[in-house]
Amino acid sequence: MAHPNFYQKLKRGAPFSLKLHPTASAQSSRELALKTIFLGTLTLAFVAFAVVCSNYFLLNLDYLKMRIVLVGVVLTVVLVLYILALKNYFKIAAYGLLSLYFGAATGAVWQWGIETPVGILLLSLVVIFAGILLGARYSLYATAMAVAVQSLFVAFLQAGKVHPDTSWVLTPAGTYDVVVFAVILGNIALVSWLFNRSMEHSLQRAERSEQALKHQNESLEAMVEERTRQAQAAQLERIQELHRFAEFGHMSVALLHDMANYLSVLSLDIEGLKTTRQKRPAAMGRVEDSIHHLNSLIKQVRHQIKGETTIMKFNVADEIDQVIKILNYKANTMRVTFVWQPRPSREVLDYIASINHFWQIILNLLSNSIDAYADHHDDKRLVTIGAERIQDSIVITITDYGKGIPADAVAKVFDPFYSTKKDGTGIGLAITKRMVEKDFGGTITVASETGKQTTFTIALPLEKTEHG
């Protein structure tokens, strides 16, 4: 499981990267390399000790006694350092081993000259082992010390203060030389193999970690996107409720005006019934029509406020006419005229769906068409409405000839919170599109020419109407 900070950084959009730091795994690799070098060194020391002892006893050469003591001391020191490495005194053992090899290389150079293969190989071992056991920069330090030893030797040689034994140049190489070189080269090869294998394993672990992190990143991004989508959907639902109340507030003046007109007509008809008996049937008819309209209007408004879904059969053209009546006051204020073009054939426009949702869709679009004439100085202010059955759908078009929608904004007019109006919320068309698609299974599109006209086209499928 990823660290919590990882999720927090991702949610904030903060950059992150995969960094490889020295770990316990790298330390254990160095300890393994040190123990391997010690085993190789012990082998080298035992071989040297065995060769010196055999030469002394077989050839009975007295000068080899000092070499036996020297090799024995080296062997003892290596054993002590190896024990320290086993007891986890890593630094002490590493520095001690490097010092031992450096001392041996310096002694070989002083004894046989800087050209001696043993001295060169031992100095190479010091450089390689320093980088592996202590770190890359220690290889540079070891190289500088090797060059310093060789430079100092040359200076003493030129001053006549050292006299190296160069007889080995004329002496043919023997088994002893092969064994020594084989052990030294074997140490180099073994340590290089261990170190390279450790590096390969580290790279493989890094690649696996990177793949795991990438997969986790993708999974988390998908989860964040899903959570964001859910949050936006919930937010849109809440905003839709607020928008419904806001729309009711915008409609209130028109509703009061419309109701006042019908109440005035109703009051006059009732007064007429009291004073005269003439034309009583006509007056009663108008009274009944007024009461029916007021009841219908109040019922629709109640459903609209509560957000109730009333599935019923209705005529598309008749309900559009009802919405037009509600918006007549706003339209008259803006000097806008609604026109059917062409006049629909009502007998083919019956539909079964949520009538209050249908009202809200048409109300949003017609209200936007009126607003399109804001700051528009043309005296001809028309909103044309069309409704017809085309194949298996009822197609409704609403066109205004106002300021139009800029070309770069047409594709975004249905996005939540995007609006081309100066004081718009960007919610109305987003909710309209959502209702058309979700509640009716239909489609809504827009086509516009800046400064000329804008047409919204709604296609409502008739499938559930004909099979409902």
N, C-alpha and C positions, 0 to 999 in steps of 0.2 A: 504493500500500500504506500502511495506517495505521501510525502510530508505535507501537512496542512498548508504550509506556506506556499507550496506549489500551486494548490487550487486557488488560493487568494491572489497570487500573482497572475494566474491565467484569467481570472474573472476581471481583474483590473486592466488586463491587456498589457501587463508589464513583460518586457523581454526576458527570456531566460536562455541559458546555454548549458551544455553538458561539459563539465570541467573535470579533468582527471587530476587528483591530488595524490601525493604519497600516502599509502595506506599500510595497514598491517600486513597485507598481502605482499607488497613490495619489500617490506622489511624482512619478512620470512624468506623471500627469494634471495636476499643478500646474505642472510644467515646460512641458507643452504649452500650458496656459492662459497662462502668462507670455509665451511666445514669440508666441502669438496677440495678446495685448495689445500687445506691442511692435510687431507689424506694424500693428495699428490705430493705435497712437500715431504711428508713422512716417508713416502715411497722413495722419493729422490734421496733423502738423507740416509735411509737404510741401505739403498744401493751403493751410495758413496762410501758409507761405513764398511759395507761388506767388501767392496773393491779394495779399499785402503788396507783393511785387515788381511785380506788374502794376499796382496802384494807384499805386505810386511813379512808374513809368515813363510810365503813361498820363496821370496827373493832375499829375505833377511837383510832389508835395507833399514839402517838405523834412522835416517832422516824422516822415515814415514811415521815414527812415533809421535812427532808433533802433529802430523795430519790426523792421526787416529784420535788424539785428544781434541783437536779442533772440531772434527766431524762429530765426535761424541758430545761435545758441548752444544753444537748446533742441534743435534738430535734431541737432546734433553730440553733445550729451550723450546723447540717445536712442540714437544709433548706437553710442556707446561702451558704454552699458549693454546693448544688444542683443548686442554682440560678447561681453561678459562672460557673458551668459546662454547663448550658444552654446558657450562654453568651460566650462560647468557651474559657474559662480560664481552659483548660484541665489539665495542669500540676499542677496548684495550687489546683484545686479541688481534683485531685488524691492524691497528697501528704497529703492534709488536711484529706481526708477520711481515708487513711491508718494510719495516726497519731491518729485519733479518735479511730479506732479499736484497734490499738496497746496500746493506753492509757487505753481503757476499759479492754483489756486482762490483762494488768499489774495490774490494780486495782482489777480484779477478783482474780488473783493469790495472791496478797497481802492480800486480804480480806479472801479468803477461802482456800488458799494453792494451790500448783502446781498440785494436783490431781483433782481439781474441773473440771468437764466436760465443764462448760461454759468457763473457762479460756483456756482449751485445744482447744475447737472449735474456739474461737476468735483468738487465735494465728494461728491456721490452716487457718482461713480466711485471716489473714494478709499475710501469705506466698503465698496463692493462688492468692489473689488480686494483690499483688505486681508483680508477674510474668505476669499476664494478662494485667494490666494497664500500667506498666512501662517497661517491658521486662524480658526475662528469667533470666538474672543475678540478678535481684532484688529479685527473690525468694530466692537466696542464701543469700543475705544481710539480708532479713527478717528472715530467719531461724537462722542465726548467732545472730541476736538481740533477738529472742525468747529464744534461749539457754542461752544467757547472762542474761536475766531477770530471768530465772529459777535458774541459778547458783547463781546469786546474792541473790535471795530470800532464797535459801538453806543456803548460808553463813550467812545471817542475822538471819535465824531461829536457826542455830546451836550456834550463839553467843547470843541468847536470846533477840534480839532486835525487833523481830516481833512476834506477837501472833495471827495467823490466826484463824478464827472461823470455826472449823471443825464439828460443830453440825449438819451440813447438811448430814454428813455421816450416822447419826443415824435417820435422819428425812426421812420418806417415800416421794418419789417423788409425786408431785401433778400436777394439770392441768397447773399451771403456768410454771413448768419445761418443760412439753410437748410442750406448745406453744412456749417457748423460743427456745428449741431445734429444733422444726419444722421450725421456721422462719430462724434460722441460717443455718440449713441443706438445706432449700429451696433456700437460697441465693447461697450456694455453688453449688447446682444442676443446678440452672438457669444460673449462670455465666459459669459453665462448659459446659452446653449445647450450649450457645451462642458462646463460644470460639471454641468448636469443630465443630459447624456448619460453622463458619467462615473459619476454617482451611479446611474443606471439600470443601467449595466453592472455596477457593484459589487453592487447588489442582486440582479441576475440571477445573478452568480457565487455570491453568498451563498446564494441559494435552491438552486442546483445543488449546492453543497457540503453544504447541509443535507439535501437529498434523498439525496445519495451517502452521507452519514454515517448517515442513517436506515436506508438499505438495508444498509450495512455492519453497523450495529448489529443489525438483524434477522437477518442472515446469521450474525453471531457468536453471537447468542443461541441460534439454532438449533443451531449447532455445539457450543456449550457444553452445551445440553440433551442433545444426542446423546451427547457424551462423558460427561456425568454419568450418563445412562441406561446406557451401556456399563459405566462404573465400578461402578454399583450392581448391575448384573447379575453382573459378575465377583465383586463382594463377596458377593452373595447365594449364588453358587455355592460360594464358600469357606466361608461361614457354614453352608451346608447340609451340607458335609462335617463341620464341627466339631459341628454339631447331631446328625449321625448318630452320632458317637462319644459325645456327651453322652447321647443316648438309650440307647445301649448300656450306658453307665455306670448310668443309672437302672434299666435292665432287669436288671442283673447279679444283684441280690439275688433277684429273682423267678426268674431263670433257674436260679440255684444251688439255690433252694428246689425248683423243679420237677424239676430233674435229680436232686436228692437223693431226692425221693420215688420217682422211677422206679428209681434205683439201689438204694434200700432194698427195693422190691418185687422187683427183679431178684435181689438178694442172697438174699432169703428163698426165692424160687423155686428158685434154684440149690442152696441148702442143703437144701431139701425133696427135690430130685432125688437128692441124695447119700444121704439117710437112708431114703427110702422109694420104693417103685416105684408106690405108689398115686397115682391122679390124675396120672400122668405126662403124658398128652396135654394136660390143662388147664394144667399148669405150664409145659410147653414153649410153649404158645400165648401165655401171659402174658410169657414170656421174649422171644419173638420180637416181641411188640407193644412191649415196653419198649425193646428194642434199636432197632426201627424208629423209634419216636418220638424216641429220643435222637439217632439219626443225622439224622432230619429236622430236629430242632431245631438241631443243630450246623450243618447245611448252611445253613439259613435265616439263622442268626446270622452265619456266614462271609460270605454274600452281602451281608448288611446292613452289615457292617463295611467291606467292600471297595467298597461302592456299585455292585456289578455289577447289570446289568439282565438278568434272566432272563425271557425271554418264553416263557410256557407256558400251557397250558390248566389252569384250576383252578376249583373251585367256590367262589363267593363266601361262602356260608354256612359251609362247612367251614373256610375260611381265617380268617374272623372268629372261629370257635370256637377256632382255634389261638392267635390273639392274646389272646382272653379268658383262655385257660389261662396265658399268659405274665403277664398282669396280675392274675391271681387273688390273688397274695400281696399286692400293693399294695391291691387292692380289699378284701381281708379286713382289712388293717390299718386302713383307713378305714371299715370296716363297710358297704361298698357291695356291692350285689348286681346282677349283670347278668341281664337277662331278655329273652328273645325275645318280641316281641309284634307280630304273631302269629308263630307258628312257621313259618318259611319252607318253601316247597315246593322242595326242593333240585334237583329234576330240571330246573328252568327257570332255574337261576342259574349255569350254566357260563359262563366268560368266558376270553378269551385276552388276556393283557397281561403287564406286569412284575409278578410276584408279590411280589418284595421291596418294590417301590414301593407296592403295594397294602397290604402289611403296615404300612409306615411311615405311610400315610394313616390306616388304622384305628387303629393304635397311638397316634398323636397325638390323635385325636378321643376315643378311649375314655379315655386318660390324662387329658385335659382334663376329661372328664365326672366322673372320680373327684375331681380337684382342686376341682371346683365345690362339693363338700361340705365343704371346709375351713372351719372356724369355723361349721359348720352344726349346729344342735343337734337337728334332727328325727331321730327314730329310724328313720323310713322313708327309706332311702337307696337308691333304685333308679336304674339306668341301663337304659332300654328300647332295644332294637335291633330295627329292622325291615329286611327285604330282600325285594323283590318285583320282578317284571318288569312294567313298565308300558309298553305299546306297544313302541317300539324301544330301550328303555333298561332298565337295572337300577337301581332306586332304593333307596338305603340311607339309613335315618334313625337317628340316635343322639340320644336325649333324656335329659337329666338334670333333676332337680327341685330343684336347689340354689339358689344366690343369684342366678342370672340375670345378664344383661348390661345395663348402663344403656342407655337408648334412644339417647343421644347417642354411644354407643360402638359400637353394632351395625354401623354403616356402615364402621367403621375397624378391626374385629378382624382383617381379613386384610392390613392394611398392615404392611410390614416394621417391626420394632422397636416396634410398638404392642402393649401388653399391659394387660389389666385386672387381672392378678395382681400382688401386691405385689413378688414376687421373679421375675416372668416376664421372658423375654428378648424376646418379641414376634416370635419366629422360626418357631415350630412351625406356626401357622396360615398364615403367609405361604408357607412351603414346601409345606404341604398343598395349598393352593389352586393353587400353581404346578404341582405334580405332577398334580392332577386335570385341569387345563386342558391342560398341555403333553403329558403322557405318556398320558393317557387320552382327551383330547378331550372331557372332560365338564364339568360345572358343580358348584359347591358354594355353598350358601346357608345363612344362619342366621336363625332367628327366636327372639326371646327376650322374656320378661316378667320384669321385675325381681322377685326374691323368689319366683318361681313355677317357671319352667322355661326350658330352652334346647334348641332342636332344630337340629341340623346335618343338612342333606339333600344327599346326593351323587347325581347322575344320571350313569351311565356308559353311553355309547352302545354298542349291540350290533352295529354295522355291521361292524367288523373281526372280531368273533367269528363272525358268520354267513357272512362272505365270506372269512375267513382260511384 
